[in-house]
């Protein structure tokens, strides 16, 4: 027998009534703002975010149990104020382009991609981008059949018709990364003209004072209101008649509860308004075999470990399944490097609610998994007689990393790995591909064809999709095709600061080797070991320094930050 949830208390409902009335007023006011006025508002918002950047990073780190001297506190700078400041800069470029009668894609190279697609090379978008992510490039691929002319005409989305009536949306914020609720609110406002009631996940409650200050320029005129509480409050809000749309970042189980309620047959949705969602999945890391140096093996092993252990594995985009060739002559050396890096990463709290249950499930699925580091990490190296289904279908959302071996070398392996990721792994949010420059050159057009065949909304080549997330000019969301009844990794996209229509996916390409080894090939970069690597010795100081550069654009401050980066 299911126990009904207790009713939302009267004082909470009264506050929600007040917030919705403020948002109704704000929706009318938003429709009266010209593009230039909206740009002025975002400039004020940028200053507000910058003013609380330090408090934001401190509060987020403390909420996750990271002490003031913890070497991984820098994650909270990059996954908080840094990402939001980057998004605001992108949206400001878009508003200013539209205000002068242009398109956000003016000056952007648009060319053909495989499969009857076009792609817009939107990153780097500024000199700052070229400096802070040296050697990285990013593309938005449009859905097959969309032309370059249609992309240019449609870029701007709701900002092409700023006087259109605004509506009220509900944003159910993520609980793991502090930038997500703010980024989602911004996309709702700018892409669709929806003011938002932002319902925070309880794990983000310690950041409420920071968000209130950071979002003050949107809160004061009624463009955003913040609500807190548990799942009962979220469920109550989804049923309010003033809400015209729901966006959620969370789990497929929560999505299904919102849309279908207790209807196991899914005959009639309980939710009466449209919904978009970002829901995670099991992300592959495809290691294309080649001739790697010992330094390459160590660096890419640390890269993979970062994909799993960033935020203690509590990421919708955490790498979980390493696909490696059983025929690769360097397979054993690679696996040794991976084990060493996984064990050596700094200890940290496994903090997200119910993580103990997730780890217990992994232990039950794979009793022989190796416990690494402080004992909280699981490394699952599957043998030929072990069933990979649990590893490939369960998003553990905790420090569990698995290795699955596939046959072949070169193009044969890559094609097998792409098919395996598409057909066997849960979700379509993001995929990672590591390939040395010599092998990529040898594969030629076959490599690009394989990338086109990966059915993922975000693809990172020689970088991590978490970096793609923190590069908001690129889109973020599942590969198109999910439905209410089979939602997978979600429906729709966010970020996409050029407000490009008809997005299929985004791809971020990075250098295979860091500086100074990048001088020998693999895509030139002046970046040494990146600050998001869990093995970076200077990650905290460099991440803070990069964020402060976005705040004040101080050349001296940046020089000091880059000097620290060289000691990573």
N, C-alpha and C positions, 0 to 999 in steps of 0.2 A: 504494500500500500504506500503510495507517494504522499508525503506530508506537504501540504500547501505552504508556500512561503508566506511569512507574516506580511501584513500590509505595510506599505511605506508609511512612516509616521507622519502625522498631520503637519508638523513644523517643516518637515522636508518637502512635502507637497506644496506647502505655502511658499517656500523659497523657490521651488521650480516654477510655480505660477508667476511669481515676480520676475524670474529670469526670462521666461518665455514672453512676457509682456515687454520687457526691455528689448528682446530680440526682434519682436514685431516692429517696434519703433526703429531699431537699427536697420532692419531690412528696407524700410522705406527710405531711410537716410542714405544707405549704400547706393541705391538706384539714382540718387541725385548727384552723386560725386562724379565729376569729370575725370578723365584719365590722369591729367596732371595733378589733381587733388589726391587721387589714389596713390600716385607716386610720392607725394609729400607725406601722406600717412605712413607709407612703408618706410620712408626715411626716418620718421619719428620712431617707428617700431624698431628699426635697426639700432637706433641709439639706445632704446630701452633694453633691448637684448644685450647689447655691448656693456651696458652699465651693470648688469648682474651676472656677467659671464663667470666670474670667479666664484660667486655664491652658488651659481647653478652647478658648476663642476664639483664644488665641495659637497653640496647637498646630495647630489647623485652618487658620489663616491661613498659618502657616509651611509647612505641607504643600502648600499651593497656590501657594507662591512669592510671597505678598503680604508686602512689607516692613513693618516696624513703623509707618512713616509713610504707608502706602498708603491712599488715600481710601476704598477699598472693603473694608477689613478689617471694617467693621461688619456685613457680610453674615454673618460667622462667629459673631457674637453672636446674631443673629436666627435663623439656621438651625441653631443648636446649643443652648446652654443656655436661651435665651429660649423656644423652642418646647417644650422638655422641661419646663420649669417650668410653662408654661401647661397642658400635658397633665396634670401631676401635680395641679394645682389642680382641674382638671375631674374627674379620677378621685376625688379626695378628696370633692368635692361629691356625687358619685354614691354612694360608700360610706357617707357620713354620712346621706344621704337614706334609703338602704335599711336602715341600722342602726336608724333611728327608726321603721321600719315604713312609710315612704313610697315614692314612686317618684322616680327621677331627673328625670322630666318634670313633677313637681308644680310648679305655677306657670308652666309654659311654655305659651304660646299655641299651640294646635293647630287649624288650620283646613283648609279645602278648597283643593286645588290642581287645576289642569286635568287632565283625563283620568282622573277617578275616583280621584284620589290624595288623601292628607292630608299635611300638612307640619307639622313642629314648628319653631317659631321659637326656636332654642336659643341664638342669639347676638344681642346681648350677654348673658352669663350673670352678670355682676357689675358693680359700680361701676367696678372696675379696667378691665374690657373697654370700658365706655362712655367712659372717659378715654383709654386708650391707642390705641384705634381709633375715635375719635370719628366718628360718622356712618356706621359700618359695621353691617350687619345680616346674619345668616346663618340659613339654613333647611336642615333635613334633610327631603327628600321620601321618603316610603315607597313601596314598590311598589304598583301599582294593586290595589285591592281590600282592602288592609290598613286597618282602622278605627282611629280615634283610641283607642278603648278597648283594642284589641289592642296598640297601641304603648305605652300606659301600663303595661299588665300585663306586657309583655315586656321593658321597659327594665330593664337590669341584667344581662341575659344570664347568664353563669356565676355572677355574684354573687347571683343569686336562689336558688342552691342551693350555698352555700359548702362544705358538707361532702361534696360529690360527689368521687369519686377524681380526683386530678390526674394528668396524663400528661406525657411529655417531648416537646417539640417542638424542631425545628431551625430556627433563623432564619439565613438567608444574607443578611448585611447589605449595604447599598448602599455604593458606593465614592465617591459624589460629595458627599453632604450628611451632616454628622456627627450630626445629630439622628435620622436615619432608623433606624439599628440599635437605638437606645434606645427610640424610640417603638414600634417593632415588637415588641420584647420586652415592653413594658408591655401592649400590646393582647393579645398571646398569653396573658399571665398573667391579666389581668382579664376579658377577653371570653370566654375558653375554659378557664381554669383549667389552662394548660399552663406548666410551668417550661421554660426554654429553654437549649439550647446555642447560643450566639451565635457564629457563624463570621463573622469580620470580613473584608471585602475588603482585600487587601494595601495599597490606597491609604490605609486608615485605621490602619495599624500605628503611625504616630507618636502616635495618640491612645490606644493601649492603656493607658498609665499613668493617663491621665485617666479613661477609662472604668472602670478598676479601682477608682479612688477614688469616682467618682460612683455606681457601682452596688454599692459595698461592702455596703450593707444588704440587697441581694438576693443577693449572692455568698456571704456568710458562712453563711446558713442553707441554701444549696443550691438557691435558686430560679433562679439564672443562673450559667452558666459561660461563659468567653470562650475561643474557639479562634482561632488564626491559621494562615496558610499559603495556598497557592495553590489552584487548581482541583482538584488531586489530593486535597487534604484534604476539600474540599467534596463531591466525588464519593464519597469513602469514607464520609463521615458519612451521606449519603443512603441508604446501604445497611445501616446499622447497625440491628439488630432492635429496639433500645431506643427508636428514634425512632418516634413515632406520627403525626407531621404535619410537613410542611415549609412554611416561608414564605420567599419570596425577593423581594427588590427588585433588579431587574437588567434583563437584556435577554430578549427572546423566544427568542433563539438559545440562551442559557444554560438557560432554562426547558425548551426542547425537548430539550436534551442530557440534562437531569436526568430528564425524564419518559420519553422515547423511546429515549435512547441512540443506537445506530447503526441503529435500525429506521426506515428511510426510508418504509416503507409505513404505519407507525404502527398496526400491527395489534394489538399488545399492549404496554401501558405497562411500562417497566422498573421504574418507581417503584411500590412496593407500598403506599404510604400516601397519604392525601389531601394536596393541596398547594394553597396560595393564593399569589397573586403580584401585584406591582405592577410593570409592565413598560414604561411610557412610551408614546410615540406621537408623532404630528405634530399639534401643537396649533394650532388656528386663532385668529386675532384678527379678529373681525368688526367692521368700522368702519361703523356705520350712518350714512348721510349726513344732515347737518343744516346749520343755519346756525351755524358756529363762528367765534368771534372769533380774532384772531391769537394771543392768549394761549392759547386753547383748543387751537389747532393745535400750538403749541410744546409745551404741557404733555402732550398725548396722544401726540405723537411721542416725547417722552422716556419716557413710560409704556411704549409699545410697545418701544422700545429696551431698557428695563429687562427686559421679559419675555424678550428674547432674550439679553442680555449678562450678566444676573446669573449669577455663578459661571462666567463666560466661556462661557455657553451649555451647560455640562455639567449640564443638568437634564432629568429626564424630562418636566417640565411647561413647559419653555421654549417660548415662543411662536415659531412658525416660519413660518407662512403668514398674511400679512395679506390679508384679503378686503375689497376696496374697490370702490365703485361707479364704473364707467367713465363714468356719467352725472352724477356729483356735480360741480356747478360749482366746488367747492373742491378737486377731486382733485389738480390740479397743485400748488396751494399746500401741500396736505397732504404730497405726496411730497417736495417740497423740504424741508419741516420734518423729515420722517423721515430724509432723507439727511443733513441737517445734524446732527441729534441722534446718528445712528449714527456719524458721523465724529468728533464731539466728545467722546464718552464716554471716560473715562480708560483709558489703555492698561493691559493686565494680561496675565499669562501665560495661554497656552492650555495647560493643564497635564494634562488627563486622558489616560491612556494611549490611544494610537492616534488621537488627534485629528488628527495630520498626515494619516493615511489618510482620515479623514472629510472634511477640507478638500480633499484631492486628488480625492476622489470628486465633491465639489461642483464643483470646477473642470472636471472631465471632463464632468459633466452640463451645466454652464452656463459655457462659456468666456468669455462676455461679461459675467459677473457683475462688479459694481463692487467693487473692493477699497477698503475704508474705514478711516479711523483709522490705526492703525499697520501696516496691510496684512494683519492676521490676520482681518479681518471681510469677509464676502461679502454683498453686497446684490443679490438677483436680482429684477429688474423684468421680468416676462415680457411679451413682446409676443404679439399674437394668433396668430402662426404658430409659437410655441414650445410644446413639449410640457411641461406642468406635472407629469407623472407622477412623475418622480424627486423633485421638491421635495415633492410631496404624499404620497409613499409611503415616503420614506427619512427616518428620524429621524437627522439629522446629528450631534446631540449636541455641537455646536461652533458657533462664531459664524457661522451661515448664516441669513439672513433673506430671505424671498421675498415678493413682492407679486403677487397674482392679481386681475385685474379681472373683475367680473361686472356684468351689466346691471341697470338699475332704480333706483328711488328708493323711499323709504318702505317700506311693508309688502311691496311687490313685491321689492325688493332683499333685505330681511331673510329672506323665505321662500326665495328663491333661494340665499342664503348658507348658511342652515341646511341645506338639502338638499345643497348642495355639500360642506359640512363632514362631514355624516353619510355621504355616499356616496363621496366621493373621497379623503378624508384618512385615513391609517392611524391606527388606535387610537381609543379612547374615554375617555381619562383625563381630559382637561380642555379646556375651551373658554373663550375670553374674548370679551366683547361690550362695545364702547364706544358709548354713545348719549347724546346731550345730553338734558336734561330736557324741553325743549319737544317734541322729536321723540317721546320716550317717551310723553309725555302725549297727543300726537296719535294715536299708534298704539293706545293704550288696551289693551283685552283682546287685540288682535292681537299685541301684544308678548309678553304672558305666554303666549299660545298658541305662539308661535314658540320661546320658551325651553323650554316643555314638550316641544317637538318635537326639541330638541337631544339627541342620544343620547350624552351624556357624563356621567361620574360626578362631575365637579366643574365648575361653571360660575361664572365670575366676571363680574359686571356692573359696569363702571366701576372695576374693580380687576383684579388679576392672580391667577390660580389658585395661584401660589406663596404668596400671602398666605393663601389658603384652606388650603393645606397647613400653614402655620404657625399656624393657628387650630384646635387639635386637638379642640375640642368638635364640629366638623364632621367628617363622614366623608371618607375619602380612598381612592379606588380607582376601577377601571374601571366603566363602565356594565354592568349585569348582562347576561348572555347568552353570555359566552365559554365555551369548552370546552377540554379538554385538547388536542384535535386542532387547534383554532383559537383560540389563547389571546388574541390581540389585545393589549390593554393590561393583561390580567390577570384574576384571579378573586378576588372577595371585597373587603372593605374593612378599613382600619385606622383609628386615631385614635378618633373617635366616642366621646368620653369619657363621654357619658351612656349608653353601651352600648345604643343604640336598635336593635331588631331590624328585619329586613326592609328595609334601606336600599336605595333606588334611586340617589339622588344627593344632593349638597349644593350649595347656591347661596350665594355671598357677594356682597352688593351694597355698593358703595362710592359716595362722592360723585364727581360728574363734575368738579368744580372744587375746588381746595385753598383753604384760608383765605388771605387774606380775600376772594378772589373767590367763595367759597361763599356769601357774604352775598347775592349777586345771583341765587342759584338753583342747582339741580343737586344738592341734598342738602346740608344744613348740616353742616359739620365745623369743628373748631377746629384741625385739622391743616394745616400748610402743606405744602410738598412732602414726601412721605413719606420716611423714612430708607432704605427699600429701593430708591429710585430711584438708578440709577447716576449721575445728574447732581446728586445732593444734595451740597452742599459740606460739610455737617456730619454726613454719614451715620455715620461711625465713632463719633464722640462721642455722638450721639443714640442709636444702637443699643445701645451699651454702657450708657448712662444708663437706657434703658427696661428692659434686663435687670436692672440693679442695683435698679431700683424693684420689680421682682417679687421680688427677694431681701430687701430691707429695708423696703419701703413707706415710704421717707423722703419726706415732702412737700417738704422743702427740696431734696433731690436731684432730685425730679421737676420742681420749678420751674426749676432750673438746666438740666435737660435740655430742657424745653419752650422755654426762652429760646434755647438753641442751635438748636432746630428752626426757630425763626422766622427764622434766618439761612441756611436751607438753600438 
